[in-house]
Amino acid sequence: MTWNLKMLIKRKYLIINIILVAMMVVYFWLGYMLIEEPTNFIHEQFDNKYNFFPECPELLPPQNITNEQNWLPVDTEDMLFVFSAYYDEIDGKPYVRLIGLGEDGFKIFCYLWFRQTHPKRMFLKITRGTSILTADGSSKRYQEIYLLCPLPNDVVPYAVSIVTTKCQEPLNSLPVKPWMQQVDIKRNFTVCVSPLNMNYSRAYEIVEWLELNIILGADYFLIYNYSSAFNIRKVMKIYSDRGLVEVIQWPLPMHVDTWPPSDKNPEVTYFGQIAALNDCLYRSRPYTKFLINVDIDEFIIPRSNRSYKWMDMFNILPEASGYIIRQICFRKDWPDYRGVDNKSLVSDSYLNDIDKYSLVTLKKLQRERGILPDGYRSKYIVKPNDAVTIRVHDVWQYRKHQHSHVVDPSVGLLHHYRNWFKPHEGTRVLDTRMLQYQDELVHQIHAIWSQLEGVPLDLHTVDMQL
């Protein structure tokens, strides 16, 4: 009897153990099935649940990744910096593309950081990266560079770090911005602005520029800022609150142009302009149909009789991936035009506002006779999904077999308002195209300055023409 009781108890314990083991197997099997695995390579790379970085077990995953706008070092010698990272595809292959400034020829490694949510885990994939110059062509120490990190598949890592030696503790970690082709694009035109600099303070100029571009069809502005004065910050706040402007801080960590020139030579071409433009290209790509590159003293103006806004030009233009707009120069050093009997061509009721706010597009109605050839001080409108690299005056590289169309001057021109400081040179041509915008422009300028009461129009910073 005692023996039978013992056997019965053993059998019960055995059955309980079998049930517990079965429950554990089911539990772990369900856990395996429900884990949000980024890719199969994670099992190959991280087979030890206590060690998620077997190649470099001493590494720690990056914490508190933010979109803070800053240039981060790659090495301790300050030879390479990175600013932003974007998911990209080249010939169907997935990459992380980083915007950088540095010397060419670096050997780099990419730390691709992946995150799981159930259970919470970090995974690391290390790949060899490559660097590509973005056609700066200067002899400065720091060149605009793309850093390309190949991905094992199209799963987007949450962050990326760049190092020069494998298993080195990274000095940088950047969030990877995905490219969501399925996003419902709501913007037609996004305008990129090269870095404001020299403590830029001409508020009257940037307000006119913003308002006229809004009239022409701009939906959004990405304005890069190296240095600007307090009055510009107040102006930007007005437009940011309206959802029209995003200011990207651009704190370059190297010597830049100064005025007057200092004894320290600039180490990068014109405030890293090409890097800023290409950051704008990839930052805007998921959200806009067209990207426009112009400076704050330039305007792309439709020129046909049937055109008032940029979109009107596209009823005339052929299909293309980019549109090169040739330049004409309106000389600011020439006197304001006065017609017969010294009478202004603009409406008398607008003269006070035009003078008060220095509306250059309505004051300067005389231009040079010549139209510059494409590629020489021209600017462009481009479809961002079709472009790989843009430069100041043209699109350097498209993704496949796309091309740029040079816009005929009868359809559109780039109006450039600048000083040559030689007022007695050149043949003057009266050009009244801008008068068609005077009613709307003056009204909007007056309205915006009524919200900026007490903000200085200018702090008399340098007007450097490059």
Stockholm file with secondary structure:
# STOCKHOLM 1.0

chainA/1-466         MTWNLKMLIKRKYLIINIILVAMMVVYFWLGYMLIEEPTNFIHEQFDNKYNFFPECPELLPPQNITNEQNWLPVDTEDMLFVFSAYYDEIDGKPYVRLIGLGEDGFKIFCYLWFRQTHPKRMFLKITRGTSILTADGSSKRYQEIYLLCPLPNDVVPYAVSIVTTKCQEPLNSLPVKPWMQQVDIKRNFTVCVSPLNMNYSRAYEIVEWLELNIILGADYFLIYNYSSAFNIRKVMKIYSDRGLVEVIQWPLPMHVDTWPPSDKNPEVTYFGQIAALNDCLYRSRPYTKFLINVDIDEFIIPRSNRSYKWMDMFNILPEASGYIIRQICFRKDWPDYRGVDNKSLVSDSYLNDIDKYSLVTLKKLQRERGILPDGYRSKYIVKPNDAVTIRVHDVWQYRKHQHSHVVDPSVGLLHHYRNWFKPHEGTRVLDTRMLQYQDELVHQIHAIWSQLEGVPLDLHTVDMQL
#=GR chainA/1-466 SS CHHHHHHHHHHHHHHHHHHHHHHHHHHHHHHHHHSCCSCTHHHHHCCBTTBSCTTSTTCCCCCSCCCCCCCEESSTTSCEEEEEEEEEEETTEEEEEEEEEECSCCCEEEEEEEEEETTEEEEEEEEEEEEEECSCCCCSSBEEEEEEEECSSSCCCSEEEEESSTTCCCSCCEEEECCCTTSCCCEEEEEEEEEECTTBCCHHHHHHHHHHHHHHTCCEEEEEESSBCHHHHHHHHHHHHTTCEEEEECCCSSCCCCSSCCSSCCSBGGGGHHHHHHHHHHHHTTTEEEEEECCTTEEEEECSTTCSSHHHHTTTSCCCSEEEECEEEEETTSCCCCCGGGCCSSCGGGHHHHHHTTCHHHHCCEEESCCCCTTSSCEEEECGGGEEEECSSSEEEESSSCCEEECCTTTEEEEEEECCSCTTCSCEEECCGGGGGHHHHHHHHHHHHHTSTTCCSCCCCCCCCC
#=GC SS_cons         CHHHHHHHHHHHHHHHHHHHHHHHHHHHHHHHHHSCCSCTHHHHHCCBTTBSCTTSTTCCCCCSCCCCCCCEESSTTSCEEEEEEEEEEETTEEEEEEEEEECSCCCEEEEEEEEEETTEEEEEEEEEEEEEECSCCCCSSBEEEEEEEECSSSCCCSEEEEESSTTCCCSCCEEEECCCTTSCCCEEEEEEEEEECTTBCCHHHHHHHHHHHHHHTCCEEEEEESSBCHHHHHHHHHHHHTTCEEEEECCCSSCCCCSSCCSSCCSBGGGGHHHHHHHHHHHHTTTEEEEEECCTTEEEEECSTTCSSHHHHTTTSCCCSEEEECEEEEETTSCCCCCGGGCCSSCGGGHHHHHHTTCHHHHCCEEESCCCCTTSSCEEEECGGGEEEECSSSEEEESSSCCEEECCTTTEEEEEEECCSCTTCSCEEECCGGGGGHHHHHHHHHHHHHTSTTCCSCCCCCCCCC
//
